[in-house]
């Protein structure tokens, strides 16, 4: 058995949740916040049998797309903020960060 932790951008979370329900995968959905962009994310916790992992990973990949986004960097800490002129930079956001963990034991009460 595996535990899948999938961290996805909020824009993709409803689409992924609908796909999970449609295909019969059960998941727990948690609100989370990313550290780099300080943007909202959704973390899905999914317990799954080993033989279904590839199917689930494909489903996640198909429903979580990456995209380019312009952000303005936060002013540096401890420096002279008056001389700091932030320029928007383009970064890739979205997609999914997925962790596949082995589960030694599972109990449901």
Beta strands, then each sheet from edge to edge (+ up, - down):
strand 1: 2-9
strand 2: 28-33
strand 3: 40-48
strand 4: 66-72
strand 5: 88-94
strand 6: 96-102
sheet 1: 2+ 3- 1+ 6-
sheet 2: 4+ 5-
end
